[in-house]
Amino acid sequence: MVAEPLPEGEAVELARVFKALSDPVRLRLLTLIGAHPGGRESGVGVCVCELTGAFEVTAPTISHHLKILREAGLIASQRRGTWVYYWLLPASLDRLATLLAAQSAPAGVP
């Protein structure tokens, strides 16, 4: 999974991110934001009003899950009038992808 052990502080920080992703609603919210063209553009985003209909939970519950994703550094948001818009933070996702990317083992090492 990684080429070298993680420092303790980084492990704590990454565990918080993985914990945020461990909930099915949050994982789905992240993919819904990423699948929306505005969700991949910083400052553009996707309105929370477009996300709530995909779930059988209340709007306050969706807001709670979005807050956890935001606090984990996976998404950012901006209030515009009565609505909040969310977008992915690519650097955070790239960091996770790099961490999880399979590393080639040196010759002779299984």
Secondary structure, DSSP 4 states (H G I P E B T S, - for coil): --SSPPPHHHHHHHHHHHHHHTSHHHHHHHHHHHHSGGGGSTTT-EEGGGTGGGSSS-HHHHHHHHHHHHHTTSEEEEEETTEEEEEE-HHHHHHHHHHHSPPPPPTT--
